[in-house]
């Protein structure tokens, strides 16, 4: 009987641990993102428009990039696999994508600010998913790549 419980007990323990630690880290990262976005507000304007207004005033234009890879915790991966059985929207991964997108954009804007730019034009996002190849441990991560043209006016 003990052998049965020793074989079954690790699964709920890992789920609770994955949920607890993953939720804590996610909340902490979202709070850090909000603080960095507040600090960045008003410093570098960002748009997805292709054509720069008043191009004659542009002193320098440089490609800037930001990249973020965010991994899913064990609980979200487990919940997503359950959702795959019945189909539908995988809400467990929504915050994963949101965090990666916000982090990549912030990194791009921070690079633009370091160059002395006041604007980023033609901002684009690229995404990819990274899944584990092992059947027993199908880790899930997402990558978001943000890029645009940083403009220094003179």
N, C-alpha and C positions, 0 to 999 in steps of 0.2 A: 504493500500500500504506500509506503514512504517513497518507493521508487517512482510511483505514478506522480505524486505531488512534487517531487524534486524535478521531474521532467516537465510538468505543466507550470509550475510557479514562475520560472524566469520570464515567460511571455507577458503576463500582466505587469510584472515588475518593470520590464523594459518599456512597455507601453506607457506606464505612469511616469517613469523617469524621462522618457523621450518627450512626453507632453509637457512636463513641468519645466525641464531645462530648456526645451525649444521655445516654449511660450515666454519664459523669462528673457532669453537672449533676443527674441523677436521684439518684445516690448522695449528693451534697452536700445536696440538698433533703431527702432522707429523714433524713439525720443532723441537719439543722437542726430538722426536725419532732420528732424524738425528744428533742432537747435542750429544745425549747419545751414539749413535753408533760410532760417530767420536772419542769420549773420550775413548770408549772401544776398538777401533781398535788397534791391536797389543798386547793387554794385555792378552787375553785369546783366544787361538785358538779353533775352534769348527769344528767337523767333524761328519759325520754320519757313519763312518767306525766302525765295531764291534770290531775288534781286535787291541789292543794297541800295538804300536811298542815299542820295548825295554822294555818289562814288568819287567825285573830285576831291572830297575832304578826307578820303581814306589815306592814311600814311602807310599802314601795313595791314595785310590780310594773311592769316596763318590758319592752317588746319589744326584744330584741337580735338582731342579724343578723351573719352572716359570709358572705363570698362569695369564691370562688376560681375563676379560669379558668386551666387548665393546657393548654399546647399540646404536641402530640406532635412528636417529632423526625422527621426524614426517614426514618430506618431503620425506625422503628415503623410509620409510615404505609405504607411499601413492604411490610413484612411483613404488615400487616393486609390490604392489597390482595391479596397472594398467598393468604392464608387465605380471603378471600372467594370465591376461585375454587373451592375444594374444600369450603367450609363448615366449621362447627364453632366452637369457642370461640376468641376472639381474645385470647390471653394477653398479647400485646404491649401491650394497652391496660389490663390489670389494674392495674399500678402507676400508670398515669396517673389512673385513677379513685380509687385509694387515696390518692394524694398530694393530689388536689383535695378529697376528703372530709375528710381530716385537717386540711388547711389551713383550710377553711371553718369547721370546728368550733372550731379553735384561735382563729380571728379572732373568732368569736362569744363564746367564753369570755373572751377578752381584753377585749372590749367590756363584758361583764358585770362583770369584775373592776374595770374603770375606773369603773363606776357604784357600786362598793362592794357588789355582790351576792355572796352566799355560795352561791346555788343558781340553776340554770336548769331550769325545768320545761317540759314539753310540747315538747321539742326535736324538730324535724322537719328533713328534708333534701329538697331539690328538685334535680333534675339536668336538664341539657340538653346536647345536643351541638351544636357549631358546626363546620360543614364549609365548606370553600372552595367558591366557585361556579365557579372557573376549572377547566376540564377538565385542563389541563396541571399545575396546582399545587393538588391537592385537600387543603389543609391541614386538619388535624383538631385540634379543641380541645374540652375538656369544661368545663362550668361546674357547680359545686355551690354551692347556696345553703342555709345552715344558719340556722335561726331558732328562737327559744324565748322564754320569759318569765323574765327575770331577777328574782330576789326578794331584797329587802333586808329583813332581819328587824330588829325594834327592840324 
